[in-house]
Every structure is written in structure tokens, then in C-alpha cells.
Amino acid sequence: MSAQGNVNAFAQYPLIASAFVADYYNKMSRNRAEVVNLYHPEAMMTYEGEEYFRRDKVSEKLAKLQFSSCEFRAQTFDAHPVSVNQIFVMITGMLLVDGETNPTRFAQFLTLEVYDFVPPRTEAELGVVSALIRNDIFRLNYG
């Protein structure tokens, strides 16, 4: 069932955001080339003040990041529904790159366009989300 046709999708935005964020950072930590498929073809990304428009440009930027491995530790996230099928998500956390022990803080803001959501059957599950990133703003927080 699509989110646009599902009356409960609007009410389930915290579950949808949680499942998407977990999947995104898992893919980003494991193989960031997989993350590109989570971006809408017309997505816009702002990374450290530089803007990238369209999925192909986002892909180029992600491929050029200057680390070979990373571990994201999302510490907080807040989500708000924007429309029946869009969710705004703010994430803060720590980023460890290339085995470093001193993490760098980060903040990321995503607008998700949700197409489908299968709610979790148990509390241990996150649910299955079919969504794409329309907007992504990422900042490292030094100091």
C-alpha cells in the first residue's frame, strides 16, 4: 500500500523515519555506493556548504569523500511530517572515519519522500520503508 493511500502513514512517521535512518547509516557505514539508490533522481544535497543537484552529482560527491571506512553513531533524531508522503528528519551524532578513536560530531537534515511502509511486527523490528531522499543537508561540527 502506498503512503499516499495509507491514512496511517502520516501517523507512523516516527517509525518510518527510524527505519529509514537505520538503513541509511548501515549502508553508509558498510558500502556508501549503496546509499546512492536511496536518493531521488532529482535530489539536492548540501554537504559542508557545497550544493549538488540530481542523484548523479550526489553519487559523485559521495564517491569523492576522503575516507575509506566510516562508522556513524546517530545519537538523536527528530522527525516531522511535512505532507502525507513527506517527512523531515534531523539527525545528530558522531562519525568515526578510518579507524580513528576521536569522533567528529555531525548534523544531518533529510526530507524523505515515502512510497510504502510495512510496519514492524515486533518491537525488535524497524519495519520496511520504501522512501527516497529529496533533500539532504550535512554538516560536520568541529570544536
N, CA, C and O atoms as a GROMACS GRO file, in nm:
protein
  572
    1MET      N    1   0.085  -0.117   0.000
    1MET     CA    2   0.000   0.000   0.000
    1MET      C    3   0.090   0.123   0.000
    1MET      O    4   0.186   0.128   0.077
    2SER      N    5   0.063   0.219  -0.080
    2SER     CA    6   0.146   0.338  -0.085
    2SER      C    7   0.115   0.429   0.032
    2SER      O    8   0.005   0.427   0.087
    3ALA      N    9   0.214   0.508   0.069
    3ALA     CA   10   0.196   0.601   0.180
    3ALA      C   11   0.087   0.702   0.148
    3ALA      O   12   0.016   0.746   0.238
    4GLN      N   13   0.075   0.740   0.021
    4GLN     CA   14  -0.026   0.838  -0.015
    4GLN      C   15  -0.167   0.784   0.005
    4GLN      O   16  -0.260   0.861   0.031
    5GLY      N   17  -0.185   0.652  -0.007
    5GLY     CA   18  -0.316   0.593   0.010
    5GLY      C   19  -0.338   0.535   0.148
    5GLY      O   20  -0.445   0.482   0.176
    6ASN      N   21  -0.238   0.544   0.235
    6ASN     CA   22  -0.245   0.486   0.368
    6ASN      C   23  -0.266   0.595   0.471
    6ASN      O   24  -0.176   0.674   0.497
    7VAL      N   25  -0.384   0.599   0.530
    7VAL     CA   26  -0.416   0.701   0.629
    7VAL      C   27  -0.320   0.693   0.747
    7VAL      O   28  -0.289   0.796   0.808
    8ASN      N   29  -0.273   0.572   0.781
    8ASN     CA   30  -0.185   0.554   0.896
    8ASN      C   31  -0.041   0.598   0.870
    8ASN      O   32   0.034   0.616   0.966
    9ALA      N   33  -0.002   0.615   0.744
    9ALA     CA   34   0.136   0.652   0.715
    9ALA      C   35   0.173   0.785   0.780
    9ALA      O   36   0.284   0.801   0.830
   10PHE      N   37   0.080   0.879   0.780
   10PHE     CA   38   0.105   1.009   0.840
   10PHE      C   39   0.130   0.993   0.990
   10PHE      O   40   0.220   1.056   1.046
   11ALA      N   41   0.051   0.909   1.055
   11ALA     CA   42   0.065   0.887   1.199
   11ALA      C   43   0.187   0.802   1.232
   11ALA      O   44   0.234   0.805   1.346
   12GLN      N   45   0.240   0.729   1.135
   12GLN     CA   46   0.353   0.640   1.160
   12GLN      C   47   0.487   0.702   1.124
   12GLN      O   48   0.586   0.631   1.112
   13TYR      N   49   0.492   0.832   1.107
   13TYR     CA   50   0.616   0.896   1.064
   13TYR      C   51   0.734   0.868   1.155
   13TYR      O   52   0.846   0.856   1.104
   14PRO      N   53   0.719   0.858   1.290
   14PRO     CA   54   0.837   0.826   1.371
   14PRO      C   55   0.896   0.688   1.338
   14PRO      O   56   1.018   0.672   1.332
   15LEU      N   57   0.810   0.590   1.315
   15LEU     CA   58   0.856   0.456   1.279
   15LEU      C   59   0.922   0.455   1.142
   15LEU      O   60   1.025   0.392   1.122
   16ILE      N   61   0.863   0.527   1.049
   16ILE     CA   62   0.917   0.535   0.913
   16ILE      C   63   1.055   0.600   0.916
   16ILE      O   64   1.150   0.549   0.856
   17ALA      N   65   1.068   0.712   0.986
   17ALA     CA   66   1.196   0.782   0.994
   17ALA      C   67   1.301   0.696   1.062
   17ALA      O   68   1.415   0.690   1.015
   18SER      N   69   1.265   0.630   1.170
   18SER     CA   70   1.360   0.546   1.243
   18SER      C   71   1.412   0.433   1.155
   18SER      O   72   1.532   0.407   1.153
   19ALA      N   73   1.324   0.366   1.084
   19ALA     CA   74   1.365   0.255   0.997
   19ALA      C   75   1.454   0.305   0.883
   19ALA      O   76   1.553   0.241   0.848
   20PHE      N   77   1.418   0.420   0.824
   20PHE     CA   78   1.496   0.473   0.713
   20PHE      C   79   1.635   0.515   0.760
   20PHE      O   80   1.735   0.483   0.695
   21VAL      N   81   1.643   0.586   0.871
   21VAL     CA   82   1.772   0.634   0.923
   21VAL      C   83   1.863   0.516   0.955
   21VAL      O   84   1.982   0.520   0.924
   22ALA      N   85   1.810   0.412   1.017
   22ALA     CA   86   1.890   0.294   1.049
   22ALA      C   87   1.946   0.231   0.921
   22ALA      O   88   2.064   0.195   0.916
   23ASP      N   89   1.863   0.217   0.819
   23ASP     CA   90   1.906   0.160   0.692
   23ASP      C   91   2.010   0.248   0.624
   23ASP      O   92   2.110   0.198   0.572
   24TYR      N   93   1.988   0.378   0.624
   24TYR     CA   94   2.079   0.473   0.560
   24TYR      C   95   2.219   0.466   0.621
   24TYR      O   96   2.318   0.450   0.549
   25TYR      N   97   2.228   0.476   0.753
   25TYR     CA   98   2.360   0.475   0.817
   25TYR      C   99   2.425   0.338   0.813
   25TYR      O  100   2.548   0.328   0.810
   26ASN      N  101   2.347   0.232   0.812
   26ASN     CA  102   2.404   0.098   0.794
   26ASN      C  103   2.470   0.088   0.657
   26ASN      O  104   2.582   0.039   0.646
   27LYS      N  105   2.401   0.134   0.554
   27LYS     CA  106   2.457   0.131   0.419
   27LYS      C  107   2.575   0.226   0.406
   27LYS      O  108   2.675   0.193   0.342
   28MET      N  109   2.566   0.342   0.467
   28MET     CA  110   2.674   0.440   0.459
   28MET      C  111   2.801   0.384   0.525
   28MET      O  112   2.912   0.408   0.477
   29SER      N  113   2.784   0.312   0.634
   29SER     CA  114   2.899   0.254   0.705
   29SER      C  115   2.955   0.132   0.632
   29SER      O  116   3.076   0.108   0.634
   30ARG      N  117   2.869   0.055   0.569
   30ARG     CA  118   2.909  -0.070   0.506
   30ARG      C  119   2.964  -0.049   0.365
   30ARG      O  120   3.072  -0.098   0.331
   31ASN      N  121   2.890   0.025   0.283
   31ASN     CA  122   2.929   0.046   0.143
   31ASN      C  123   2.854   0.169   0.091
   31ASN      O  124   2.739   0.158   0.048
   32ARG      N  125   2.918   0.285   0.095
   32ARG     CA  126   2.844   0.408   0.065
   32ARG      C  127   2.794   0.416  -0.079
   32ARG      O  128   2.708   0.498  -0.109
   33ALA      N  129   2.845   0.331  -0.168
   33ALA     CA  130   2.792   0.328  -0.305
   33ALA      C  131   2.646   0.284  -0.305
   33ALA      O  132   2.569   0.322  -0.394
   34GLU      N  133   2.606   0.203  -0.206
   34GLU     CA  134   2.466   0.158  -0.195
   34GLU      C  135   2.372   0.272  -0.158
   34GLU      O  136   2.253   0.268  -0.191
   35VAL      N  137   2.423   0.371  -0.090
   35VAL     CA  138   2.341   0.482  -0.040
   35VAL      C  139   2.282   0.563  -0.155
   35VAL      O  140   2.174   0.620  -0.141
   36VAL      N  141   2.351   0.568  -0.266
   36VAL     CA  142   2.306   0.649  -0.380
   36VAL      C  143   2.165   0.609  -0.422
   36VAL      O  144   2.087   0.694  -0.466
   37ASN      N  145   2.132   0.483  -0.411
   37ASN     CA  146   1.999   0.436  -0.450
   37ASN      C  147   1.889   0.484  -0.357
   37ASN      O  148   1.771   0.466  -0.387
   38LEU      N  149   1.926   0.544  -0.244
   38LEU     CA  150   1.827   0.599  -0.152
   38LEU      C  151   1.794   0.745  -0.185
   38LEU      O  152   1.709   0.806  -0.119
   39TYR      N  153   1.859   0.801  -0.285
   39TYR     CA  154   1.835   0.940  -0.326
   39TYR      C  155   1.741   0.944  -0.446
   39TYR      O  156   1.752   0.864  -0.539
   40HIS      N  157   1.648   1.037  -0.442
   40HIS     CA  158   1.557   1.061  -0.554
   40HIS      C  159   1.638   1.110  -0.674
   40HIS      O  160   1.739   1.178  -0.655
   41PRO      N  161   1.598   1.077  -0.798
   41PRO     CA  162   1.672   1.125  -0.914
   41PRO      C  163   1.689   1.278  -0.917
   41PRO      O  164   1.787   1.327  -0.973
   42GLU      N  165   1.595   1.352  -0.859
   42GLU     CA  166   1.602   1.498  -0.856
   42GLU      C  167   1.646   1.551  -0.718
   42GLU      O  168   1.618   1.665  -0.683
   43ALA      N  169   1.715   1.468  -0.642
   43ALA     CA  170   1.757   1.505  -0.506
   43ALA      C  171   1.854   1.622  -0.507
   43ALA      O  172   1.925   1.646  -0.605
   44MET      N  173   1.854   1.695  -0.396
   44MET     CA  174   1.950   1.802  -0.375
   44MET      C  175   2.023   1.776  -0.244
   44MET      O  176   1.960   1.748  -0.142
   45MET      N  177   2.156   1.786  -0.249
   45MET     CA  178   2.238   1.767  -0.130
   45MET      C  179   2.323   1.891  -0.108
   45MET      O  180   2.380   1.946  -0.203
   46THR      N  181   2.332   1.935   0.016
   46THR     CA  182   2.429   2.037   0.055
   46THR      C  183   2.522   1.970   0.154
   46THR      O  184   2.480   1.930   0.263
   47TYR      N  185   2.648   1.957   0.117
   47TYR     CA  186   2.749   1.892   0.200
   47TYR      C  187   2.855   1.994   0.236
   47TYR      O  188   2.931   2.039   0.150
   48GLU      N  189   2.859   2.032   0.363
   48GLU     CA  190   2.957   2.131   0.408
   48GLU      C  191   2.951   2.258   0.323
   48GLU      O  192   3.054   2.315   0.288
   49GLY      N  193   2.830   2.303   0.290
   49GLY     CA  194   2.810   2.427   0.217
   49GLY      C  195   2.815   2.416   0.066
   49GLY      O  196   2.782   2.513  -0.003
   50GLU      N  197   2.854   2.301   0.012
   50GLU     CA  198   2.859   2.281  -0.132
   50GLU      C  199   2.731   2.211  -0.177
   50GLU      O  200   2.689   2.112  -0.116
   51GLU      N  201   2.668   2.262  -0.283
   51GLU     CA  202   2.541   2.207  -0.330
   51GLU      C  203   2.560   2.112  -0.448
   51GLU      O  204   2.641   2.136  -0.537
   52TYR      N  205   2.482   2.004  -0.445
   52TYR     CA  206   2.483   1.904  -0.551
   52TYR      C  207   2.338   1.876  -0.588
   52TYR      O  208   2.256   1.842  -0.501
   53PHE      N  209   2.306   1.890  -0.715
   53PHE     CA  210   2.169   1.869  -0.761
   53PHE      C  211   2.163   1.750  -0.854
   53PHE      O  212   2.240   1.742  -0.950
   54ARG      N  213   2.076   1.658  -0.828
   54ARG     CA  214   2.050   1.534  -0.900
   54ARG      C  215   2.132   1.420  -0.840
   54ARG      O  216   2.242   1.440  -0.786
   55ARG      N  217   2.076   1.302  -0.851
   55ARG     CA  218   2.137   1.183  -0.791
   55ARG      C  219   2.277   1.157  -0.846
   55ARG      O  220   2.364   1.114  -0.770
   56ASP      N  221   2.302   1.181  -0.975
   56ASP     CA  222   2.435   1.154  -1.029
   56ASP      C  223   2.542   1.242  -0.965
   56ASP      O  224   2.654   1.196  -0.943
   57LYS      N  225   2.510   1.368  -0.935
   57LYS     CA  226   2.606   1.457  -0.870
   57LYS      C  227   2.626   1.419  -0.723
   57LYS      O  228   2.737   1.428  -0.671
   58VAL      N  229   2.518   1.376  -0.657
   58VAL     CA  230   2.530   1.327  -0.519
   58VAL      C  231   2.621   1.205  -0.518
   58VAL      O  232   2.706   1.192  -0.430
   59SER      N  233   2.603   1.116  -0.614
   59SER     CA  234   2.686   0.996  -0.624
   59SER      C  235   2.833   1.032  -0.641
   59SER      O  236   2.920   0.972  -0.577
   60GLU      N  237   2.862   1.129  -0.727
   60GLU     CA  238   3.000   1.173  -0.747
   60GLU      C  239   3.059   1.227  -0.618
   60GLU      O  240   3.174   1.196  -0.585
   61LYS      N  241   2.982   1.306  -0.543
   61LYS     CA  242   3.032   1.362  -0.418
   61LYS      C  243   3.060   1.251  -0.316
   61LYS      O  244   3.166   1.250  -0.253
   62LEU      N  245   2.967   1.159  -0.301
   62LEU     CA  246   2.986   1.050  -0.205
   62LEU      C  247   3.109   0.967  -0.241
   62LEU      O  248   3.181   0.922  -0.152
   63ALA      N  249   3.133   0.945  -0.369
   63ALA     CA  250   3.249   0.867  -0.413
   63ALA      C  251   3.380   0.938  -0.384
   63ALA      O  252   3.484   0.874  -0.367
   64LYS      N  253   3.377   1.072  -0.379
   64LYS     CA  254   3.499   1.151  -0.358
   64LYS      C  255   3.530   1.179  -0.210
   64LYS      O  256   3.631   1.242  -0.180
   65LEU      N  257   3.445   1.134  -0.119
   65LEU     CA  258   3.472   1.159   0.023
   65LEU      C  259   3.606   1.097   0.059
   65LEU      O  260   3.638   0.986   0.016
   66GLN      N  261   3.685   1.168   0.140
   66GLN     CA  262   3.823   1.132   0.166
   66GLN      C  263   3.842   1.032   0.280
   66GLN      O  264   3.932   1.049   0.362
   67PHE      N  265   3.761   0.929   0.285
   67PHE     CA  266   3.784   0.822   0.382
   67PHE      C  267   3.743   0.690   0.320
   67PHE      O  268   3.656   0.684   0.233
   68SER      N  269   3.808   0.584   0.367
   68SER     CA  270   3.775   0.453   0.311
   68SER      C  271   3.672   0.379   0.395
   68SER      O  272   3.597   0.298   0.342
   69SER      N  273   3.669   0.407   0.525
   69SER     CA  274   3.569   0.343   0.610
   69SER      C  275   3.513   0.445   0.708
   69SER      O  276   3.581   0.542   0.744
   70CYS      N  277   3.390   0.423   0.750
   70CYS     CA  278   3.329   0.515   0.845
   70CYS      C  279   3.227   0.441   0.930
   70CYS      O  280   3.172   0.338   0.890
   71GLU      N  281   3.204   0.495   1.047
   71GLU     CA  282   3.102   0.442   1.136
   71GLU      C  283   3.020   0.560   1.186
   71GLU      O  284   3.072   0.650   1.251
   72PHE      N  285   2.892   0.557   1.156
   72PHE     CA  286   2.801   0.662   1.203
   72PHE      C  287   2.734   0.615   1.331
   72PHE      O  288   2.686   0.502   1.340
   73ARG      N  289   2.732   0.702   1.428
   73ARG     CA  290   2.660   0.675   1.552
   73ARG      C  291   2.556   0.784   1.570
   73ARG      O  292   2.585   0.890   1.626
   74ALA      N  293   2.437   0.758   1.522
   74ALA     CA  294   2.329   0.855   1.538
   74ALA      C  295   2.291   0.859   1.686
   74ALA      O  296   2.260   0.756   1.745
   75GLN      N  297   2.294   0.978   1.745
   75GLN     CA  298   2.262   0.992   1.887
   75GLN      C  299   2.120   1.043   1.908
   75GLN      O  300   2.052   0.999   2.000
   76THR      N  301   2.077   1.135   1.823
   76THR     CA  302   1.940   1.185   1.834
   76THR      C  303   1.882   1.198   1.694
   76THR      O  304   1.954   1.219   1.597
   77PHE      N  305   1.753   1.184   1.687
   77PHE     CA  306   1.686   1.221   1.564
   77PHE      C  307   1.544   1.264   1.597
   77PHE      O  308   1.479   1.209   1.686
   78ASP      N  309   1.500   1.362   1.523
   78ASP     CA  310   1.365   1.415   1.536
   78ASP      C  311   1.302   1.412   1.398
   78ASP      O  312   1.369   1.437   1.298
   79ALA      N  313   1.174   1.381   1.394
   79ALA     CA  314   1.104   1.373   1.265
   79ALA      C  315   0.972   1.448   1.274
   79ALA      O  316   0.906   1.450   1.377
   80HIS      N  317   0.936   1.510   1.162
   80HIS     CA  318   0.807   1.579   1.149
   80HIS      C  319   0.748   1.545   1.014
   80HIS      O  320   0.820   1.543   0.914
   81PRO      N  321   0.618   1.519   1.009
   81PRO     CA  322   0.555   1.502   0.878
   81PRO      C  323   0.545   1.637   0.809
   81PRO      O  324   0.512   1.738   0.872
   82VAL      N  325   0.574   1.639   0.681
   82VAL     CA  326   0.564   1.761   0.602
   82VAL      C  327   0.435   1.759   0.521
   82VAL      O  328   0.367   1.860   0.507
   83SER      N  329   0.404   1.642   0.468
   83SER     CA  330   0.281   1.620   0.394
   83SER      C  331   0.244   1.473   0.412
   83SER      O  332   0.308   1.403   0.490
   84VAL      N  333   0.144   1.428   0.342
   84VAL     CA  334   0.101   1.289   0.356
   84VAL      C  335   0.215   1.192   0.325
   84VAL      O  336   0.224   1.086   0.387
   85ASN      N  337   0.302   1.226   0.229
   85ASN     CA  338   0.408   1.133   0.192
   85ASN      C  339   0.549   1.190   0.208
   85ASN      O  340   0.643   1.136   0.150
   86GLN      N  341   0.566   1.297   0.287
   86GLN     CA  342   0.700   1.351   0.310
   86GLN      C  343   0.725   1.370   0.459
   86GLN      O  344   0.636   1.410   0.535
   87ILE      N  345   0.849   1.339   0.498
   87ILE     CA  346   0.891   1.351   0.638
   87ILE      C  347   1.022   1.427   0.642
   87ILE      O  348   1.113   1.400   0.563
   88PHE      N  349   1.033   1.520   0.734
   88PHE     CA  350   1.156   1.594   0.758
   88PHE      C  351   1.224   1.529   0.878
   88PHE      O  352   1.161   1.508   0.981
   89VAL      N  353   1.353   1.498   0.865
   89VAL     CA  354   1.426   1.429   0.972
   89VAL      C  355   1.554   1.506   1.003
   89VAL      O  356   1.629   1.543   0.912
   90MET      N  357   1.580   1.530   1.131
   90MET     CA  358   1.706   1.591   1.176
   90MET      C  359   1.779   1.488   1.261
   90MET      O  360   1.723   1.431   1.354
   91ILE      N  361   1.907   1.464   1.227
   91ILE     CA  362   1.988   1.366   1.297
   91ILE      C  363   2.114   1.434   1.348
   91ILE      O  364   2.175   1.514   1.276
   92THR      N  365   2.154   1.404   1.470
   92THR     CA  366   2.284   1.445   1.521
   92THR      C  367   2.355   1.320   1.570
   92THR      O  368   2.292   1.222   1.610
   93GLY      N  369   2.488   1.324   1.565
   93GLY     CA  370   2.561   1.206   1.611
   93GLY      C  371   2.710   1.224   1.600
   93GLY      O  372   2.762   1.334   1.589
   94MET      N  373   2.777   1.109   1.602
   94MET     CA  374   2.923   1.103   1.596
   94MET      C  375   2.963   1.022   1.473
   94MET      O  376   2.895   0.928   1.434
   95LEU      N  377   3.075   1.060   1.415
   95LEU     CA  378   3.128   0.994   1.297
   95LEU      C  379   3.272   0.955   1.325
   95LEU      O  380   3.354   1.039   1.363
   96LEU      N  381   3.303   0.827   1.306
   96LEU     CA  382   3.440   0.778   1.317
   96LEU      C  383   3.485   0.736   1.178
   96LEU      O  384   3.417   0.657   1.111
   97VAL      N  385   3.599   0.787   1.133
   97VAL     CA  386   3.648   0.753   0.999
   97VAL      C  387   3.783   0.682   1.007
   97VAL      O  388   3.867   0.714   1.091
   98ASP      N  389   3.799   0.585   0.919
   98ASP     CA  390   3.925   0.512   0.903
   98ASP      C  391   3.986   0.465   1.035
   98ASP      O  392   4.107   0.475   1.054
   99GLY      N  393   3.903   0.415   1.125
   99GLY     CA  394   3.951   0.357   1.250
   99GLY      C  395   3.994   0.457   1.356
   99GLY      O  396   4.050   0.417   1.458
  100GLU      N  397   3.969   0.585   1.334
  100GLU     CA  398   4.005   0.685   1.435
  100GLU      C  399   3.927   0.660   1.564
  100GLU      O  400   3.818   0.604   1.562
  101THR      N  401   3.985   0.702   1.676
  101THR     CA  402   3.918   0.685   1.804
  101THR      C  403   3.850   0.813   1.852
  101THR      O  404   3.765   0.809   1.941
  102ASN      N  405   3.887   0.926   1.793
  102ASN     CA  406   3.823   1.053   1.829
  102ASN      C  407   3.713   1.084   1.727
  102ASN      O  408   3.742   1.115   1.612
  103PRO      N  409   3.588   1.077   1.770
  103PRO     CA  410   3.479   1.102   1.676
  103PRO      C  411   3.461   1.250   1.644
  103PRO      O  412   3.500   1.337   1.722
  104THR      N  413   3.403   1.276   1.529
  104THR     CA  414   3.364   1.410   1.488
  104THR      C  415   3.213   1.417   1.494
  104THR      O  416   3.144   1.326   1.448
  105ARG      N  417   3.161   1.524   1.552
  105ARG     CA  418   3.016   1.540   1.559
  105ARG      C  419   2.962   1.581   1.422
  105ARG      O  420   3.030   1.648   1.344
  106PHE      N  421   2.838   1.540   1.395
  106PHE     CA  422   2.775   1.579   1.270
  106PHE      C  423   2.628   1.608   1.294
  106PHE      O  424   2.568   1.566   1.392
  107ALA      N  425   2.571   1.683   1.200
  107ALA     CA  426   2.427   1.707   1.195
  107ALA      C  427   2.384   1.684   1.051
  107ALA      O  428   2.453   1.723   0.957
  108GLN      N  429   2.268   1.620   1.035
  108GLN     CA  430   2.216   1.593   0.902
  108GLN      C  431   2.066   1.614   0.902
  108GLN      O  432   1.995   1.574   0.995
  109PHE      N  433   2.018   1.677   0.796
  109PHE     CA  434   1.875   1.703   0.779
  109PHE      C  435   1.831   1.638   0.648
  109PHE      O  436   1.891   1.660   0.543
  110LEU      N  437   1.726   1.557   0.655
  110LEU     CA  438   1.676   1.487   0.537
  110LEU      C  439   1.528   1.516   0.517
  110LEU      O  440   1.452   1.526   0.613
  111THR      N  441   1.488   1.529   0.392
  111THR     CA  442   1.346   1.526   0.357
  111THR      C  443   1.325   1.396   0.282
  111THR      O  444   1.385   1.373   0.178
  112LEU      N  445   1.238   1.311   0.337
  112LEU     CA  446   1.210   1.182   0.277
  112LEU      C  447   1.078   1.185   0.202
  112LEU      O  448   0.980   1.241   0.251
  113GLU      N  449   1.077   1.126   0.086
  113GLU     CA  450   0.953   1.106   0.012
  113GLU      C  451   0.918   0.958   0.026
  113GLU      O  452   0.988   0.872  -0.026
  114VAL      N  453   0.809   0.931   0.096
  114VAL     CA  454   0.773   0.794   0.132
  114VAL      C  455   0.675   0.736   0.030
  114VAL      O  456   0.575   0.799  -0.005
  115TYR      N  457   0.706   0.616  -0.017
  115TYR     CA  458   0.621   0.548  -0.115
  115TYR      C  459   0.545   0.431  -0.054
  115TYR      O  460   0.433   0.400  -0.095
  116ASP      N  461   0.606   0.365   0.044
  116ASP     CA  462   0.542   0.250   0.106
  116ASP      C  463   0.605   0.226   0.243
  116ASP      O  464   0.722   0.260   0.266
  117PHE      N  465   0.529   0.168   0.333
  117PHE     CA  466   0.579   0.134   0.465
  117PHE      C  467   0.507   0.012   0.517
  117PHE      O  468   0.384   0.007   0.521
  118VAL      N  469   0.585  -0.088   0.556
  118VAL     CA  470   0.530  -0.208   0.620
  118VAL      C  471   0.569  -0.198   0.767
  118VAL      O  472   0.687  -0.210   0.800
  119PRO      N  473   0.472  -0.178   0.855
  119PRO     CA  474   0.503  -0.161   0.998
  119PRO      C  475   0.572  -0.284   1.056
  119PRO      O  476   0.554  -0.395   1.006
  120PRO      N  477   0.649  -0.264   1.163
  120PRO     CA  478   0.714  -0.378   1.228
  120PRO      C  479   0.611  -0.470   1.292
  120PRO      O  480   0.506  -0.426   1.339
  121ARG      N  481   0.643  -0.600   1.293
  121ARG     CA  482   0.554  -0.697   1.357
  121ARG      C  483   0.585  -0.712   1.505
  121ARG      O  484   0.499  -0.750   1.585
  122THR      N  485   0.711  -0.682   1.542
  122THR     CA  486   0.751  -0.691   1.683
  122THR      C  487   0.827  -0.565   1.720
  122THR      O  488   0.865  -0.487   1.633
  123GLU      N  489   0.849  -0.544   1.849
  123GLU     CA  490   0.923  -0.426   1.895
  123GLU      C  491   1.069  -0.432   1.853
  123GLU      O  492   1.135  -0.328   1.845
  124ALA      N  493   1.121  -0.552   1.825
  124ALA     CA  494   1.261  -0.567   1.785
  124ALA      C  495   1.284  -0.528   1.639
  124ALA      O  496   1.398  -0.505   1.599
  125GLU      N  497   1.178  -0.522   1.560
  125GLU     CA  498   1.189  -0.488   1.419
  125GLU      C  499   1.172  -0.338   1.398
  125GLU      O  500   1.116  -0.267   1.482
  126LEU      N  501   1.220  -0.290   1.283
  126LEU     CA  502   1.206  -0.149   1.248
  126LEU      C  503   1.097  -0.125   1.144
  126LEU      O  504   1.049  -0.012   1.130
  127GLY      N  505   1.058  -0.226   1.074
  127GLY     CA  506   0.964  -0.207   0.964
  127GLY      C  507   1.041  -0.191   0.834
  127GLY      O  508   1.163  -0.173   0.834
  128VAL      N  509   0.970  -0.198   0.723
  128VAL     CA  510   1.032  -0.187   0.591
  128VAL      C  511   0.981  -0.060   0.524
  128VAL      O  512   0.860  -0.038   0.512
  129VAL      N  513   1.075   0.023   0.482
  129VAL     CA  514   1.040   0.152   0.424
  129VAL      C  515   1.083   0.157   0.278
  129VAL      O  516   1.194   0.116   0.243
  130SER      N  517   0.995   0.207   0.194
  130SER     CA  518   1.029   0.241   0.057
  130SER      C  519   1.019   0.393   0.050
  130SER      O  520   0.910   0.450   0.042
  131ALA      N  521   1.136   0.457   0.052
  131ALA     CA  522   1.140   0.604   0.051
  131ALA      C  523   1.268   0.649  -0.018
  131ALA      O  524   1.364   0.574  -0.028
  132LEU      N  525   1.266   0.772  -0.066
  132LEU     CA  526   1.384   0.831  -0.127
  132LEU      C  527   1.410   0.967  -0.064
  132LEU      O  528   1.318   1.037  -0.020
  133ILE      N  529   1.537   1.004  -0.060
  133ILE     CA  530   1.579   1.133  -0.006
  133ILE      C  531   1.559   1.239  -0.114
  133ILE      O  532   1.614   1.227  -0.223
  134ARG      N  533   1.482   1.342  -0.082
  134ARG     CA  534   1.464   1.456  -0.173
  134ARG      C  535   1.565   1.566  -0.143
  134ARG      O  536   1.617   1.629  -0.234
  135ASN      N  537   1.592   1.588  -0.014
  135ASN     CA  538   1.685   1.693   0.029
  135ASN      C  539   1.774   1.637   0.139
  135ASN      O  540   1.729   1.562   0.225
  136ASP      N  541   1.901   1.676   0.135
  136ASP     CA  542   1.999   1.630   0.234
  136ASP      C  543   2.093   1.747   0.263
  136ASP      O  544   2.157   1.800   0.173
  137ILE      N  545   2.100   1.785   0.389
  137ILE     CA  546   2.196   1.887   0.433
  137ILE      C  547   2.283   1.821   0.539
  137ILE      O  548   2.232   1.771   0.639
  138PHE      N  549   2.415   1.822   0.517
  138PHE     CA  550   2.509   1.755   0.607
  138PHE      C  551   2.616   1.853   0.651
  138PHE      O  552   2.674   1.924   0.569
  139ARG      N  553   2.644   1.855   0.782
  139ARG     CA  554   2.750   1.940   0.838
  139ARG      C  555   2.828   1.864   0.943
  139ARG      O  556   2.771   1.795   1.028
  140LEU      N  557   2.960   1.878   0.937
  140LEU     CA  558   3.046   1.832   1.045
  140LEU      C  559   3.053   1.945   1.147
  140LEU      O  560   3.058   2.062   1.110
  141ASN      N  561   3.055   1.910   1.274
  141ASN     CA  562   3.058   2.009   1.382
  141ASN      C  563   3.190   1.996   1.456
  141ASN      O  564   3.206   1.910   1.542
  142TYR      N  565   3.283   2.083   1.423
  142TYR     CA  566   3.415   2.080   1.487
  142TYR      C  567   3.414   2.168   1.610
  142TYR      O  568   3.342   2.268   1.618
  143GLY      N  569   3.498   2.130   1.708
  143GLY     CA  570   3.516   2.219   1.823
  143GLY      C  571   3.451   2.179   1.948
  143GLY      O  572   3.463   2.248   2.049
   0.00000   0.00000   0.00000
